[in-house]
Amino acid sequence: MATFETHFNTFNWDDTLASINAKTKADVEVALASNKRNLEDFKALISPAAKPFLEQMAQMSRELTKKRFGNTIQMYAPLYLSNECQNICTYCGFSLTNKIPRRTLTDSEILKEVKFLKNKGFDHVLLVTGEANNTVGVNYLNNAIKLVKPHFSNISIEVQPLEQNDYELLIENGLYAVLVYQETYHKNEYKKHHPKGKKSNFEYRLDTPDRLGKAGIHKIGLGALFGLEDWRADSFFTALHLKYLQKQYWKTKYSISFPRLRPHSGGLEPKVEMTDADLVQLICAYRLLDEDLELSMSTRESETFRDHIVQLGITSISSESKTNPGGYAVEPQSLEQFEISDERSTEAFTKMLKNQGLEVVWKDWQHFN
């Protein structure tokens, strides 16, 4: 059976980027006037020609978001289980080449972290590990899901790509969603940033959402790491991937995340800068492409940026996040995967949301056996 890789290989990176940059003011106006936007409209909305229309895009994005999601924003928290990793990735603090203390949480340590998050009010948890199959493989993940399931109504994971039957097992035991970012859709640049480890296999990672769709996952999260390559081209290919998946696996829900390269122990500088205005433009473009799409924002971004973007299209957001295993209650001082920018407490962050007239949603989905 064909996968996204077959469709993806019919596109050329340089031609795609040239097509985006060639979009005109007239193309943007057509896209904004359309009732149902396609990928060519999306190209126009992320193009340089759309910059003068940013205020209009933001207003339209806000209205569409309110229409579909109301004045609500969903909260989630990442729970890092392990920083063990067999991959070399140029941008990650957990990379195999970084000489750092490695830690994988035990059952009792996981439950300490769970208690902290529950006391903060969280009911959606994202379990995160490095990519180390021997240490944090399917058996470890399955055990962790069973362990936290009684405490959370929604469990997601962001771990190494797995096989379809592995996902089926985890879904059976309570897994709701999987986040798997391609990092960059530029094949050559991808290989430069992932020279060693299973993650170096571009095609295997690219087809992971297909395995998830076939396994019957409830939700798939997509995204690219902005800073590795041109953000416009990577965003187009992410949208291309999204539209393919929505057609093939129409029962599954989808979300898009917007991680920008952040400092870490190892220090890769962004190849291509993505400004705050660029990121606002992109978030609005996604909302105009698909008003039902979940758009998610982490604590990588600054307080000021997050305070403003929650009104313009974002529907899911984290707070007080720790990106190190045990970072909440077990070992707060261990090395983080990347630096957090918005370090406010959950209480302070949710107060800000309420002051903006937003209803904080802790739980909107329940798994029943």
Secondary structure as GFF3:
##gff-version 3
##sequence-region A 1 369
A	DSSP	alpha_helix	4	8	.	.	.	ID=ss1
A	DSSP	alpha_helix	13	21	.	.	.	ID=ss2
A	DSSP	alpha_helix	25	33	.	.	.	ID=ss3
A	DSSP	alpha_helix	39	46	.	.	.	ID=ss4
A	DSSP	three_ten_helix	48	53	.	.	.	ID=ss5
A	DSSP	alpha_helix	54	69	.	.	.	ID=ss6
A	DSSP	beta_strand	72	82	.	.	.	ID=ss7
A	DSSP	alpha_helix	107	120	.	.	.	ID=ss8
A	DSSP	beta_strand	124	129	.	.	.	ID=ss9
A	DSSP	alpha_helix	138	148	.	.	.	ID=ss10
A	DSSP	three_ten_helix	149	151	.	.	.	ID=ss11
A	DSSP	beta_strand	154	158	.	.	.	ID=ss12
A	DSSP	alpha_helix	164	172	.	.	.	ID=ss13
A	DSSP	beta_strand	177	179	.	.	.	ID=ss14
A	DSSP	alpha_helix	187	193	.	.	.	ID=ss15
A	DSSP	three_ten_helix	198	200	.	.	.	ID=ss16
A	DSSP	alpha_helix	202	206	.	.	.	ID=ss17
A	DSSP	alpha_helix	208	215	.	.	.	ID=ss18
A	DSSP	beta_strand	219	222	.	.	.	ID=ss19
A	DSSP	alpha_helix	231	248	.	.	.	ID=ss20
A	DSSP	beta_strand	253	257	.	.	.	ID=ss21
A	DSSP	alpha_helix	276	289	.	.	.	ID=ss22
A	DSSP	beta_strand	294	297	.	.	.	ID=ss23
A	DSSP	alpha_helix	303	309	.	.	.	ID=ss24
A	DSSP	beta_strand	316	318	.	.	.	ID=ss25
A	DSSP	alpha_helix	346	355	.	.	.	ID=ss26
A	DSSP	beta_strand	359	361	.	.	.	ID=ss27
###
